[in-house]
Amino acid sequence: MSAETLHGIELKNLTIFTEYILLGFTMDMKINLVLFILFLAIYIVTTVGNGLIIFMVITNPKLHKPMYFFLCMLSILDLGYSSTVLPKLLTDLFSTERIISPMACLIQIYVILFVEGSECQLLTVMAYDRYIAICRPLHYSVLMRWSFCYRLVSLVFISSFMLTIFPSTFSPLTMCYNRINHFMCEMLAIITLSCEDISYSERNIFFISFITLLLPLMLILMSYAAIISSVLKIRSAGRSKAFSTCTSHLGVVALYFGTVMLMYFGPSSMYSTDQEKYSSIFYVIVSPMLNPLIYSLNNRDVKESLKKFFTNFTQKCSLYE
């Protein structure tokens, strides 16, 4: 990978850029030590939590349902998020150079864009699944058959690629700088390195963000409006059970969409400030950690599966002692 091309951004006149410098947070080693401990703990919780969700869904027949299949896909995306960013960030916290190669930077950009688009659409699919389960329960097994679920997930991944990654190859910019005011290669931070007018790129980003963020959010809100309307017609004894299946998903939607939309629909002046960098922490680092915790704490089937797993695990460990 030469330095002349980065995420479809053509470095027409500056072939000397063979590396990029991530400015990160600070050069204060005491602060970096605290950040290292914090982010390492987050990465461990993220990896273990999402790994357990994936393992539970695959191995437990009780969780072989569309709802948990989509949850498994969400955990895979979250692992991709954190594993693309956090290992490099943890290394950079004790580095004075914080250099990233063009290929590694390219991979980070593509993975982040792809996961962002996929996660927004997957959360929409999960809202549709809850809508069918609550509003049309008698037709659930027919409408949410496995073949249809597989097609939905395939559509999510294909459309995410076409909406987020594919258009980026048609937005060339001349790059003048190689110092990125971020802890990762993120699109909004990258375009500030251009010495050209970035208004065209800003319009493209806004248009794609509208399709990948606002439209899914509108569909999710419409689904839950119908769900709430149906739940209110249920006797009070069954309302809490119906709402309990949705609260976890709503919590994830609020956390993820809130932070991402703040960044992508905020003022363009945020691109050159630290605010965008710190906003990224929530949806790239914190959200993947919280998602499995939210679902496991609010979902009875997941809690029972985890309890059964740890019980069997401790029993097997006691036999070897």
N, C-alpha and C positions, 0 to 999 in steps of 0.2 A: 504493500500500500504506500504509494508515494504521498508526499505532503501536498501535492497539487490539488487533491480532491478530498473533501471532508463533508460527508453527509450531503452530497450533491452540491456542495458549495465549492466553487472553483477558485483556487488561489492562482489567479492568472499571472501575476507578476512576482510573487514571492515564493519561489521554490526552495528558499533557504529554511522554511519551517519544517523541520523533521521531528519536532516534538512540540507539545503544548504544556503550559504551566498552569496548574490549578492553584489559585490563591488560597483556597480553603477558608478557615475561620480566623485563625490567629497564629502567630509564631511563638507565643508564650507557652513554654513547655509545661508549666504547671497547669494551665488551662487545658492544654492538649491531653495531659494525663487524665484529667477528670473526664474529658470528652471520650477518650479511648475506653475507659472503664464503662461509661454510660452506653456508648454505641456497641461495644462488645457484648454487654449484657442484653441489649436490644436484639442484636443479631442472633445470639444464642436462643433467646425466647422465640424469635421469629422462625428460626430453622426448626427448633423442636416442636413448636406449636403447629406450624403448617405441615411439618412432616408427620406428626401424629394424626392430624385430620386426614391426610392422604392415606396413611396406613389404615386408619379405622374404616374409611369408606371402602377401600379395596378389599379388606379381609373380613369385614363384618356383614353378613347377609342382610341383617336388619336395616343397614344403611344403604342397601342397593335400591335406592329410589332416585327419581330425577332431581329432587331438591338437594340431596347430598352429592350427586354426581356434579351438579353445578358448583357446589361448595368446594369439591375436590379440585375442579378447574380453577376456581378463585385462589385456592392455596398454591397451586402450581405457578400461577401468575405472580403471586406475592413473593414466592421464593425466587423467581426470576428477577423481580424488582430488586430485592435486597441483596442478592448474591452478585448482581452486576455492579452495585455501587459500594456496599459496605466494606468488602475486603480491601478495595483500593483506598477507601477513606481511612480505614484503620491503619493502613501502612503509611499513608501520607501524614498522619498526625505526629509521627516521630521522624518525619523527613524534612529536610530543609529545602529540597529541590521541588518535590511534588510534580514530577514530570509524568506526562502520559503520552503514549505514542499516538499517531494519527489513527491507526487501526483500532486500538483500545478505545479511543475517543469515539470513533465511528460506531463501534459495537454498543457503547453506552447510550448514544443518541438513539440508535435504532431500537434497542430493547426498551428504553423508557417510552418512546413514542408508541411502540407496538403494544406494550402492556397497558399504557394509559387508555388507548382506544379499545382494547379488548376488555379491560375491566369495566369500563363504562357500559359497554354493550352487554357484558355478562350479567352485571347487576340489573340491567333491564330485563334480561331473560329470566332471572331469578324472581323479579317482581311479577312477571307474566305467569310464572309457575305458581306463585302464591295466589294470584288472581283466579286461576283455573281451579286450584285446590279448594278455595273458600267459596267462590261464587258459582262454580259449576262442578261440584264434587262428584256428581253421578257420571259425568263425562270425562273425569280426570284421566282414567286409565287409557281412554281412547285418544284424547287430545294430546296427552303427554307420553305417548308410547316411546320406547327407547330409540327406535329409528328416527323419530322426529327430534328427539333430544340431541342425538349425534349430529343431525343436520344443522340444528340451531348453533351448536358449538362450532362446527365447521364454518358456518356463515359468519359467526363472530370473528374468528381468526382471519378469514379471508377479507372481510370488509374492513377490519382494522388495518390490515396490510395495505389495502387499496386506498384507504382514507388518510393514513398517517405517514407511511413510509414511501409509497410510490410517488405521491406529489412532491416530496422533498427533492427528488432527483431533477426537478425542472425549475429550481430556484437558485441559479448560480449567483454567487456574491464574490466580490474581490475582498480578500482578507488582508488587513494591515497589521494585525496584532496577534500574538500567540499566548497572551496572558488572560486566562479565563477567571473572572471574578465569581467563582463557584467552587464547590467541593466535588463536582462531577461535570461531565460534558452534557449540558442541558440546552435545548434548542434556543430558548430565550436568551441565555447567556452567550451562546455562540454567535448569534446575529449581531451582537454589539461589537464584535471584532471587525466588522465590515467597515471599510472606508467609503462605502457608497450609501445612497439613500435607502433606508430599510423599510420605507413605507409600503412598498409592494409586498415584502415578506410579512410585514405586520398584518396586512389585509388578508393574505393567504392563511396565516396562523389563526386570525379571528374567524374566517370562514370555516376552516376545518374544525376549529374548536366548537363552533356553533353546531355543526353536524354531530360531532363525537361526544359533546358534553350536554348542550342544552336540549337537543332532541331526545336523547335517552332519558334525561331528567324529567322532561315533560311526560314521556310515556310512563315512567315510574310513578309520577304523581297522579296521573290518570288511573293507573292500576290500583293505587291505594285509595283513591277516592271511591272507586267501585267497591273495593274490599270493605272500607269503613261503612259504606251504605248497606252492604249485605250483612255485616257483623251486627249492626244496630238492630237488625230485624230478628236476630237470633235471641233466644231466651238468655237471661243474664248468666245462667249456669255455664253456658257454652261460649260466652263472649271472651272470657279470659284465656281460654285455650286457643281460640281462633287468633286473638291478638298476640299471644305469646309466640306463635310461629312467624310473626311479621316484625316484631320489635328488633330482633337481631339484625335483620336485613336493613331496616330503616336506620339503625345506628351506623352501620357500615356506609350506607348511602350518604347520610348527613356528613360523616367525617371525610369521606373521600371526595365527593362532589364539592363540598364547601371549600376545602383547601385548594383543589385544582382550579376551580372557577375563580377563586380570589386571585390566583396567579395569572391565568390566561386571559381573564377579562378585566384585570386591573389596568391602571394607567401605564402607558409605555415607559414612563420614567422609572418604573419599578425594575426594568431590565438592568439598569446600571447601578442599582442600589443593593444593599445587603438584604432588603426585605424579601426579595424574590428567592434568595438563597435560603433564608430561614423558613420561608413558606414551603420550600421543597422538602424539608425535613419531615413534615407531617404526612405527606402523601407517598413519599418514597421510602421512608424509614419507619415512622411511627405507625402508619396505617397497616402495613403488612404484619406488624407485631400484634396489633389490637384485633384484627379480623378473626383469627382463630380463638382468641380469648372471648370476644363478644359472642360468637356462635356457640362455643362450648359451655359458657356460663348460662346462656338463655335457652339452650335446646336440651330437652330431656333425653332424647335418644342419644345425642352425642355424649352427654354426661354419663349415662348408663354404660355406654360402650367404653368410655375412658376408665370408669370405675372397674368394670369387668376386666379390662386389659391390665390395669395395675394390680388388681387382686391376683390374677393368674401369674403375672410377672413375679410378684413377691413370693408366691407359693413355690414357683419353680426355683427361685433363688434360694429359698430356705432349704430345699431338698439337696442342694449342692453344698450347703455349709456343713 
